[in-house]
Amino acid sequence: MKFLKSAITSVALLACFASANAAMINVGGVNWDPDYSDSGEVDFLGKFNFRQWYTTTISTKATGIAAGNYGSAVGIGAVSTPGGDYYLQGVGEFYRVNEGESAGVPIFFMDAGLELTFAFGGIKLNADKVSFNLDDAWAQLRVNSTSPNFSDPAGGDAEVADAQSGLLWLDLDIATLGFVQGGVTNGLVSADLDIIGGAAAGNFFPQNGLIYSAQAFFTGSATQQHSTGGNGTLQGNTIPEPASLALVGLGLVGVGLARRKYVK
């Protein structure tokens, strides 16, 4: 009988965990439901718009995308022809996390007065023009103020700087990156991102990383320096709040103690 009572108590604790797991998570002003089911096998689905460009100067994680880098973009015609060392970088903004939007307004996404932006760089285009050297590749997501607001698509150094300001939400290494179709002038890429830090790092399964998929367009002349548009998704799996994990631990301890008493 004692075993039954203890087991019931443990089950109750686990039920508390299930309830806690269903609650919305807020990290730095970004809200999402860890039980979101409409994104397939993952419970975190972010959608974003961005602009990218190539320069002859690398943007490292230590320096970020420096002032003047946007203006020094190289025409896509030069990038796509043999020769030269070119580096890819870009900035963008998320417009959806999980639940989506209504009349252009995100639902359960950002706290008032905040936005989620991202930047990437350090990506060297190899001489074959279809693969990348990722030794120095990086990406970062940041939560910053909407005053001044990041405008999509970015149109100058001020917005590039704004996309790199505020709370570091996720710090990422780019583990893999390759074209799924197309190429440098109009291509769809897929990437695996490793989570190495940031305010929200503890809310993701780090061993799984994140899956990045995006497409950028250079549809103008050979002298066009910046993509006319770009969009993509970021997907991953999240874990409950630390308090929820503690409830699981208590529940399992309860089951273990009850079983020991029953065996005796």
Contacts in CASP RR format, 6 or more apart in sequence:
PFRMAT RR
TARGET T0000
AUTHOR 0000-0000-0000
METHOD contacts of the structure
MODEL  1
MKFLKSAITSVALLACFASANAAMINVGGVNWDPDYSDSGEVDFLGKFNF
RQWYTTTISTKATGIAAGNYGSAVGIGAVSTPGGDYYLQGVGEFYRVNEG
ESAGVPIFFMDAGLELTFAFGGIKLNADKVSFNLDDAWAQLRVNSTSPNF
SDPAGGDAEVADAQSGLLWLDLDIATLGFVQGGVTNGLVSADLDIIGGAA
AGNFFPQNGLIYSAQAFFTGSATQQHSTGGNGTLQGNTIPEPASLALVGL
GLVGVGLARRKYVK
2 258 0 8 1.000
2 261 0 8 1.000
2 262 0 8 1.000
3 258 0 8 1.000
3 259 0 8 1.000
3 261 0 8 1.000
3 262 0 8 1.000
5 258 0 8 1.000
6 254 0 8 1.000
6 255 0 8 1.000
6 257 0 8 1.000
6 258 0 8 1.000
6 261 0 8 1.000
7 255 0 8 1.000
7 258 0 8 1.000
9 254 0 8 1.000
9 258 0 8 1.000
10 251 0 8 1.000
10 252 0 8 1.000
10 254 0 8 1.000
10 255 0 8 1.000
10 256 0 8 1.000
10 258 0 8 1.000
13 247 0 8 1.000
13 250 0 8 1.000
13 251 0 8 1.000
13 254 0 8 1.000
14 247 0 8 1.000
14 248 0 8 1.000
14 251 0 8 1.000
16 247 0 8 1.000
17 240 0 8 1.000
17 244 0 8 1.000
17 247 0 8 1.000
17 248 0 8 1.000
17 251 0 8 1.000
20 240 0 8 1.000
20 241 0 8 1.000
20 243 0 8 1.000
20 244 0 8 1.000
20 247 0 8 1.000
21 34 0 8 1.000
21 35 0 8 1.000
21 240 0 8 1.000
21 244 0 8 1.000
22 33 0 8 1.000
22 34 0 8 1.000
22 35 0 8 1.000
23 241 0 8 1.000
24 31 0 8 1.000
24 32 0 8 1.000
24 33 0 8 1.000
24 108 0 8 1.000
25 31 0 8 1.000
25 32 0 8 1.000
25 33 0 8 1.000
25 34 0 8 1.000
25 203 0 8 1.000
25 238 0 8 1.000
25 241 0 8 1.000
26 111 0 8 1.000
27 169 0 8 1.000
27 199 0 8 1.000
27 200 0 8 1.000
27 203 0 8 1.000
28 111 0 8 1.000
28 114 0 8 1.000
28 143 0 8 1.000
28 167 0 8 1.000
28 169 0 8 1.000
28 199 0 8 1.000
28 200 0 8 1.000
29 110 0 8 1.000
29 111 0 8 1.000
29 114 0 8 1.000
29 143 0 8 1.000
30 97 0 8 1.000
30 109 0 8 1.000
30 110 0 8 1.000
30 111 0 8 1.000
30 114 0 8 1.000
30 116 0 8 1.000
30 143 0 8 1.000
30 169 0 8 1.000
30 200 0 8 1.000
31 97 0 8 1.000
31 108 0 8 1.000
31 109 0 8 1.000
31 110 0 8 1.000
31 111 0 8 1.000
32 44 0 8 1.000
32 97 0 8 1.000
32 98 0 8 1.000
32 99 0 8 1.000
32 108 0 8 1.000
32 109 0 8 1.000
32 238 0 8 1.000
33 43 0 8 1.000
33 98 0 8 1.000
33 99 0 8 1.000
33 108 0 8 1.000
34 43 0 8 1.000
34 44 0 8 1.000
34 238 0 8 1.000
34 239 0 8 1.000
34 240 0 8 1.000
35 43 0 8 1.000
36 43 0 8 1.000
36 44 0 8 1.000
36 45 0 8 1.000
36 98 0 8 1.000
36 99 0 8 1.000
37 43 0 8 1.000
38 45 0 8 1.000
38 98 0 8 1.000
39 45 0 8 1.000
39 98 0 8 1.000
39 235 0 8 1.000
42 211 0 8 1.000
42 235 0 8 1.000
42 236 0 8 1.000
42 237 0 8 1.000
43 98 0 8 1.000
43 236 0 8 1.000
43 237 0 8 1.000
43 238 0 8 1.000
44 97 0 8 1.000
44 98 0 8 1.000
44 204 0 8 1.000
44 234 0 8 1.000
44 235 0 8 1.000
44 236 0 8 1.000
44 237 0 8 1.000
44 238 0 8 1.000
45 96 0 8 1.000
45 97 0 8 1.000
45 98 0 8 1.000
45 233 0 8 1.000
45 234 0 8 1.000
45 235 0 8 1.000
45 236 0 8 1.000
46 94 0 8 1.000
46 96 0 8 1.000
46 97 0 8 1.000
46 98 0 8 1.000
46 233 0 8 1.000
46 234 0 8 1.000
46 235 0 8 1.000
47 94 0 8 1.000
47 95 0 8 1.000
47 96 0 8 1.000
47 97 0 8 1.000
47 100 0 8 1.000
47 231 0 8 1.000
47 232 0 8 1.000
47 233 0 8 1.000
47 234 0 8 1.000
48 92 0 8 1.000
48 93 0 8 1.000
48 94 0 8 1.000
48 95 0 8 1.000
48 118 0 8 1.000
48 214 0 8 1.000
48 231 0 8 1.000
48 232 0 8 1.000
48 233 0 8 1.000
48 234 0 8 1.000
49 92 0 8 1.000
49 93 0 8 1.000
49 95 0 8 1.000
49 152 0 8 1.000
49 153 0 8 1.000
49 229 0 8 1.000
49 230 0 8 1.000
49 231 0 8 1.000
49 232 0 8 1.000
50 90 0 8 1.000
50 91 0 8 1.000
50 92 0 8 1.000
50 93 0 8 1.000
50 118 0 8 1.000
50 152 0 8 1.000
50 153 0 8 1.000
50 214 0 8 1.000
50 216 0 8 1.000
50 229 0 8 1.000
50 230 0 8 1.000
50 231 0 8 1.000
50 232 0 8 1.000
51 90 0 8 1.000
51 91 0 8 1.000
51 92 0 8 1.000
51 152 0 8 1.000
51 153 0 8 1.000
51 154 0 8 1.000
51 155 0 8 1.000
51 216 0 8 1.000
51 226 0 8 1.000
51 227 0 8 1.000
51 229 0 8 1.000
51 230 0 8 1.000
52 88 0 8 1.000
52 89 0 8 1.000
52 90 0 8 1.000
52 216 0 8 1.000
52 226 0 8 1.000
52 227 0 8 1.000
52 230 0 8 1.000
53 70 0 8 1.000
53 73 0 8 1.000
53 74 0 8 1.000
53 88 0 8 1.000
53 89 0 8 1.000
53 90 0 8 1.000
53 225 0 8 1.000
53 226 0 8 1.000
53 227 0 8 1.000
54 73 0 8 1.000
54 74 0 8 1.000
54 75 0 8 1.000
54 76 0 8 1.000
54 79 0 8 1.000
54 86 0 8 1.000
54 87 0 8 1.000
54 88 0 8 1.000
54 125 0 8 1.000
54 184 0 8 1.000
55 69 0 8 1.000
55 72 0 8 1.000
55 73 0 8 1.000
55 74 0 8 1.000
55 86 0 8 1.000
55 87 0 8 1.000
55 89 0 8 1.000
56 72 0 8 1.000
56 74 0 8 1.000
56 84 0 8 1.000
56 85 0 8 1.000
56 86 0 8 1.000
56 87 0 8 1.000
57 66 0 8 1.000
57 69 0 8 1.000
57 72 0 8 1.000
57 87 0 8 1.000
58 87 0 8 1.000
58 121 0 8 1.000
58 122 0 8 1.000
58 124 0 8 1.000
58 136 0 8 1.000
59 65 0 8 1.000
59 66 0 8 1.000
59 69 0 8 1.000
59 87 0 8 1.000
59 89 0 8 1.000
59 121 0 8 1.000
59 122 0 8 1.000
60 121 0 8 1.000
60 122 0 8 1.000
60 136 0 8 1.000
60 138 0 8 1.000
61 122 0 8 1.000
61 136 0 8 1.000
61 138 0 8 1.000
61 140 0 8 1.000
64 119 0 8 1.000
64 121 0 8 1.000
64 164 0 8 1.000
65 89 0 8 1.000
65 90 0 8 1.000
65 91 0 8 1.000
65 119 0 8 1.000
65 121 0 8 1.000
65 160 0 8 1.000
65 164 0 8 1.000
67 157 0 8 1.000
67 160 0 8 1.000
67 161 0 8 1.000
68 157 0 8 1.000
69 89 0 8 1.000
69 157 0 8 1.000
69 160 0 8 1.000
70 154 0 8 1.000
70 155 0 8 1.000
70 156 0 8 1.000
70 157 0 8 1.000
70 160 0 8 1.000
70 226 0 8 1.000
71 156 0 8 1.000
71 157 0 8 1.000
71 225 0 8 1.000
73 225 0 8 1.000
73 226 0 8 1.000
74 86 0 8 1.000
74 225 0 8 1.000
75 222 0 8 1.000
75 223 0 8 1.000
75 224 0 8 1.000
75 225 0 8 1.000
76 184 0 8 1.000
76 185 0 8 1.000
76 218 0 8 1.000
76 220 0 8 1.000
76 222 0 8 1.000
76 224 0 8 1.000
76 225 0 8 1.000
77 185 0 8 1.000
77 222 0 8 1.000
77 223 0 8 1.000
77 224 0 8 1.000
78 222 0 8 1.000
79 86 0 8 1.000
79 125 0 8 1.000
79 129 0 8 1.000
79 184 0 8 1.000
80 129 0 8 1.000
80 184 0 8 1.000
80 185 0 8 1.000
82 127 0 8 1.000
82 129 0 8 1.000
83 127 0 8 1.000
84 127 0 8 1.000
85 124 0 8 1.000
85 125 0 8 1.000
86 124 0 8 1.000
86 125 0 8 1.000
87 121 0 8 1.000
87 122 0 8 1.000
87 123 0 8 1.000
87 124 0 8 1.000
87 125 0 8 1.000
88 120 0 8 1.000
88 121 0 8 1.000
88 122 0 8 1.000
88 123 0 8 1.000
88 124 0 8 1.000
88 125 0 8 1.000
88 132 0 8 1.000
89 119 0 8 1.000
89 120 0 8 1.000
89 121 0 8 1.000
89 122 0 8 1.000
89 123 0 8 1.000
90 119 0 8 1.000
90 120 0 8 1.000
90 121 0 8 1.000
90 154 0 8 1.000
90 160 0 8 1.000
91 117 0 8 1.000
91 118 0 8 1.000
91 119 0 8 1.000
91 150 0 8 1.000
91 154 0 8 1.000
91 159 0 8 1.000
91 160 0 8 1.000
91 163 0 8 1.000
91 164 0 8 1.000
92 117 0 8 1.000
92 118 0 8 1.000
92 119 0 8 1.000
92 150 0 8 1.000
92 152 0 8 1.000
92 153 0 8 1.000
92 154 0 8 1.000
92 163 0 8 1.000
93 115 0 8 1.000
93 116 0 8 1.000
93 117 0 8 1.000
93 118 0 8 1.000
93 150 0 8 1.000
93 152 0 8 1.000
93 163 0 8 1.000
94 109 0 8 1.000
94 115 0 8 1.000
94 116 0 8 1.000
94 117 0 8 1.000
94 118 0 8 1.000
94 141 0 8 1.000
94 234 0 8 1.000
95 101 0 8 1.000
95 104 0 8 1.000
95 106 0 8 1.000
96 106 0 8 1.000
96 109 0 8 1.000
97 106 0 8 1.000
97 109 0 8 1.000
97 116 0 8 1.000
98 108 0 8 1.000
98 109 0 8 1.000
99 106 0 8 1.000
99 107 0 8 1.000
99 108 0 8 1.000
99 109 0 8 1.000
100 106 0 8 1.000
100 107 0 8 1.000
100 109 0 8 1.000
101 107 0 8 1.000
101 109 0 8 1.000
109 116 0 8 1.000
110 116 0 8 1.000
110 143 0 8 1.000
113 145 0 8 1.000
113 146 0 8 1.000
113 147 0 8 1.000
114 143 0 8 1.000
114 144 0 8 1.000
114 145 0 8 1.000
114 146 0 8 1.000
115 143 0 8 1.000
115 144 0 8 1.000
115 145 0 8 1.000
115 146 0 8 1.000
115 149 0 8 1.000
115 150 0 8 1.000
116 141 0 8 1.000
116 142 0 8 1.000
116 143 0 8 1.000
116 169 0 8 1.000
117 141 0 8 1.000
117 142 0 8 1.000
117 144 0 8 1.000
117 150 0 8 1.000
117 162 0 8 1.000
117 163 0 8 1.000
117 164 0 8 1.000
118 139 0 8 1.000
118 140 0 8 1.000
118 141 0 8 1.000
118 142 0 8 1.000
118 163 0 8 1.000
119 139 0 8 1.000
119 140 0 8 1.000
119 142 0 8 1.000
119 160 0 8 1.000
119 163 0 8 1.000
119 164 0 8 1.000
120 137 0 8 1.000
120 138 0 8 1.000
120 139 0 8 1.000
120 140 0 8 1.000
120 174 0 8 1.000
121 137 0 8 1.000
121 138 0 8 1.000
121 139 0 8 1.000
122 136 0 8 1.000
122 137 0 8 1.000
122 138 0 8 1.000
123 132 0 8 1.000
123 133 0 8 1.000
123 134 0 8 1.000
123 136 0 8 1.000
123 137 0 8 1.000
123 174 0 8 1.000
123 177 0 8 1.000
124 132 0 8 1.000
124 133 0 8 1.000
124 134 0 8 1.000
124 135 0 8 1.000
124 136 0 8 1.000
125 132 0 8 1.000
125 133 0 8 1.000
125 184 0 8 1.000
126 132 0 8 1.000
126 133 0 8 1.000
129 183 0 8 1.000
129 184 0 8 1.000
130 179 0 8 1.000
130 183 0 8 1.000
131 178 0 8 1.000
132 177 0 8 1.000
132 178 0 8 1.000
134 174 0 8 1.000
134 175 0 8 1.000
134 176 0 8 1.000
134 177 0 8 1.000
137 173 0 8 1.000
137 174 0 8 1.000
137 177 0 8 1.000
138 171 0 8 1.000
138 172 0 8 1.000
138 173 0 8 1.000
138 174 0 8 1.000
139 172 0 8 1.000
139 173 0 8 1.000
139 174 0 8 1.000
139 193 0 8 1.000
139 212 0 8 1.000
140 164 0 8 1.000
140 168 0 8 1.000
140 169 0 8 1.000
140 170 0 8 1.000
140 171 0 8 1.000
140 172 0 8 1.000
141 168 0 8 1.000
141 169 0 8 1.000
141 170 0 8 1.000
141 172 0 8 1.000
141 200 0 8 1.000
142 163 0 8 1.000
142 164 0 8 1.000
142 165 0 8 1.000
142 166 0 8 1.000
142 167 0 8 1.000
142 168 0 8 1.000
142 169 0 8 1.000
143 166 0 8 1.000
143 167 0 8 1.000
143 169 0 8 1.000
143 199 0 8 1.000
144 150 0 8 1.000
144 162 0 8 1.000
144 165 0 8 1.000
144 166 0 8 1.000
144 167 0 8 1.000
145 166 0 8 1.000
148 158 0 8 1.000
148 162 0 8 1.000
149 162 0 8 1.000
150 159 0 8 1.000
150 162 0 8 1.000
150 163 0 8 1.000
151 159 0 8 1.000
153 226 0 8 1.000
153 227 0 8 1.000
153 228 0 8 1.000
153 229 0 8 1.000
153 230 0 8 1.000
154 160 0 8 1.000
154 163 0 8 1.000
155 226 0 8 1.000
167 199 0 8 1.000
168 197 0 8 1.000
168 198 0 8 1.000
168 199 0 8 1.000
169 198 0 8 1.000
169 199 0 8 1.000
169 200 0 8 1.000
170 195 0 8 1.000
170 197 0 8 1.000
170 198 0 8 1.000
170 199 0 8 1.000
170 200 0 8 1.000
170 201 0 8 1.000
170 204 0 8 1.000
170 210 0 8 1.000
171 195 0 8 1.000
171 196 0 8 1.000
171 197 0 8 1.000
171 198 0 8 1.000
171 201 0 8 1.000
172 193 0 8 1.000
172 194 0 8 1.000
172 195 0 8 1.000
172 196 0 8 1.000
172 210 0 8 1.000
173 193 0 8 1.000
173 194 0 8 1.000
173 196 0 8 1.000
174 191 0 8 1.000
174 192 0 8 1.000
174 193 0 8 1.000
174 194 0 8 1.000
175 191 0 8 1.000
175 192 0 8 1.000
175 193 0 8 1.000
175 194 0 8 1.000
176 190 0 8 1.000
176 191 0 8 1.000
176 192 0 8 1.000
177 189 0 8 1.000
177 190 0 8 1.000
177 191 0 8 1.000
178 189 0 8 1.000
178 190 0 8 1.000
178 191 0 8 1.000
179 187 0 8 1.000
179 188 0 8 1.000
179 189 0 8 1.000
180 187 0 8 1.000
180 188 0 8 1.000
180 189 0 8 1.000
180 190 0 8 1.000
180 213 0 8 1.000
181 187 0 8 1.000
181 188 0 8 1.000
182 188 0 8 1.000
184 218 0 8 1.000
185 218 0 8 1.000
186 215 0 8 1.000
186 216 0 8 1.000
186 217 0 8 1.000
186 218 0 8 1.000
186 219 0 8 1.000
187 215 0 8 1.000
187 216 0 8 1.000
187 217 0 8 1.000
188 213 0 8 1.000
188 214 0 8 1.000
188 215 0 8 1.000
189 212 0 8 1.000
189 213 0 8 1.000
189 214 0 8 1.000
189 215 0 8 1.000
190 211 0 8 1.000
190 212 0 8 1.000
190 213 0 8 1.000
191 211 0 8 1.000
191 212 0 8 1.000
191 213 0 8 1.000
192 209 0 8 1.000
192 210 0 8 1.000
192 211 0 8 1.000
192 212 0 8 1.000
193 209 0 8 1.000
193 210 0 8 1.000
193 211 0 8 1.000
193 212 0 8 1.000
193 234 0 8 1.000
194 206 0 8 1.000
194 209 0 8 1.000
195 201 0 8 1.000
195 204 0 8 1.000
195 206 0 8 1.000
195 209 0 8 1.000
195 210 0 8 1.000
202 239 0 8 1.000
203 238 0 8 1.000
203 239 0 8 1.000
203 241 0 8 1.000
204 210 0 8 1.000
204 236 0 8 1.000
204 237 0 8 1.000
204 238 0 8 1.000
204 239 0 8 1.000
205 236 0 8 1.000
205 237 0 8 1.000
205 238 0 8 1.000
205 239 0 8 1.000
208 236 0 8 1.000
208 237 0 8 1.000
209 236 0 8 1.000
210 234 0 8 1.000
210 235 0 8 1.000
210 236 0 8 1.000
211 234 0 8 1.000
211 235 0 8 1.000
211 236 0 8 1.000
212 232 0 8 1.000
212 233 0 8 1.000
212 234 0 8 1.000
213 232 0 8 1.000
213 233 0 8 1.000
213 235 0 8 1.000
214 230 0 8 1.000
214 231 0 8 1.000
214 232 0 8 1.000
214 233 0 8 1.000
215 230 0 8 1.000
215 231 0 8 1.000
215 232 0 8 1.000
216 227 0 8 1.000
216 229 0 8 1.000
216 230 0 8 1.000
217 227 0 8 1.000
217 228 0 8 1.000
217 229 0 8 1.000
217 230 0 8 1.000
218 224 0 8 1.000
218 227 0 8 1.000
218 228 0 8 1.000
219 228 0 8 1.000
220 228 0 8 1.000
239 245 0 8 1.000
240 248 0 8 1.000
END
